[in-house]
Amino acid sequence: MVPVPKIYEDCHFIKSAADSRQYRGIQLGNGLKILLVSDPETDKASAAMDVHIGHLKDPRDLPGLAHFCEQMLFLGTEKYPEENEYKKFLSEHGGMSNAYTSLEHTNYYFDISPDNLAGALDRFSQFFLCPLFTPSATSREVNAVDNENNRNIQNDHRRLFQLEKSLSRPDHDFNKFGTGNKETLDEIPKSKGIDIREELLKFHSQYYSSNIMGLCVVGHESLDELQAMVVPLVEKVVNKDVEMPRWDSTPYTENELQTIVYVVPVKDIREMIVVWPTPDVSDFYKANPGQYLGHLLGHQGSGSLLSELKVRGWANTLIGGQRTGASGFSFFSPALDITDKGQDWANTLVGGHRRGAKGFSFFSIAMDLTEKGQEHTDEIIALIYQYVNLLKEKGPQEWIYKECKDLAALSFNFKDKESPRAYSSGLAGRLQDYPMENVLSAYSLFDDFRPDLINTILDKLIPSNMRVTIVSKKFADEADQTEKWYGTKYKLTKFSKEQINKWSNCGCHRNLHLPDKNEFIPTNFEILPKEAEEISNGVIIDKNIPKCTKD
């Protein structure tokens, strides 16, 4: 008996106060989750399908296979065998498409002129029903993957991320090379008698299952019209009952921790990244413990870590906050196609908690060093621990947590309207990780103050559980190792006993303290009822203007 679809109406969703779009969530009998977004004012229609499988599930002897599979799905299906049919249709109707493969997600997305959504969806849905993987396309697309990899080789963001992965446990999936190139997808397989097309078919057949897929569609049609358009196209995607993968062991053990990696960049940049492996607390997203700590380590006022670094001339600006595997910041995630904005993070410090993948996470602090700062990295690490010691001494503060909640609500309720393409892609991924009613608001929730979870992360911020990466051209003459896939030059050293002792016993610093209370965060955004204008103290007051007040 086929399960009856579950329907979530607009009233079930936690929405931004400024969001006039209408939503409907559907979980089909085959397990596929759909989020429909009706936006009569949208200038583009869009859709995205997220498959909860990424390059961490690549076969050991075929690095880049998940990414290669992503590329191949664009090149013909049984219903639309012409290789460029999908992209041709989009381009003829003002649209575009792309996709990315991350650690544990493969995400496909497109946009198009609103009146042509149905035709685009028909072609798009076939990727997940009947792709061809023709031998000729397979052979040619290897070169396309290789060209993409060659373009990435000079990208310091990608180089640093792959180095972070390559220096993790060799037996952990985090260690893998996710992009792939001609060597891994053509030359090595041929030398071993492996048919790469057969491996693609096997990978798609094994993992492309409806129960680990999330689809988001944005259109100007009504919700009923969108549902009638979308459901028949994807209800026949096969449910293979794939178990969503987890990695409950850390990528870094004692052998990989307590190390400093000195890295030579392509560009003339000076950066330091401090990383601690932590438990994955993403299931407790309503408590948001990592963002609470990121808020404190990232604040910019008096008594902050940044303020002390600025006084000493070691860093200039600071950004703090929670980072996830899909963010665009290089130290926290792979530079994905949809999020690779090429930001210039000059003279910045970033602190945040991120999930590597289901089962393991990291807490990171990263900064661009001034010329003076790169000569004082041991002292900077000591300052970091002095601030961490302050947080441990004071313990989790509920009033700070409430400020985080108020700031998150302010941002959520007055956020700008996203582009349809970015919106559908992001929401399709969230469908995999959050209950339907929370997919719009998950990143903004601070509903459960959990000191125990905050302390769980804080307890991992110790020297014996730390890795440090320092990036500068000054290491060019001493770098004695080369990363395999990107050719990054680096030198690896272990912490000395003196360093561990210094950082473990640095106490607190008199100049560092918790931020002062912010008395100016508005929390009441009620729109007052329409009333006639009145004159107060000779000034005309229009009571139709929404008021923003404190509780």
Secondary structure, 3 states (H helix, E strand, C coil): CCCCCEEECHHHCCCCCCCCCEEEEEECCCCCEEEEEECCCCCCEEEEEEECCCHHHCCCCCCCHHHHHHHHCCCCECCCCCCCHHHHHHHHCCCEEEEEECCCCEEEEEEECHHHHHHHHHHHHHHHCCECCCHHHHHHHHHHHHHHHHHHCCCHHHHHHHHHHHCCCCCCHHHCCCCCCHHHHHHHHHHCCCCHHHHHHHHHHHHCCHHHEEEEEEECCCHHHHHHHHHHHHCCCCCCCCCCCCCCCCCCCCCCCCEEEEECCCCCCCEEEEEEEEECCHHHCCCCHHHHHHHHHCCCCCCCHHHHHHHHCCCCEEEECCCCCCCCCCCCCCCCCCCCCCCCCCCEEEEEEEEEECCEEEEEEEEECCCCHHHCHHHHHHHHHHHHHHHHHHCCCHHHHHHHHHHHHHHHHCCCCCCHHHHHHHHHHHCCCCCHHHCCCHHHCCCCCCHHHHHHHHCCCCHHHCEEEEECHHHCCCCCEECCCCCCEEEEEECCHHHHHHHHCCCCCCCCCCCCCCCCCCCECCCCCCCCCEEECCEEECCCCCCCECC
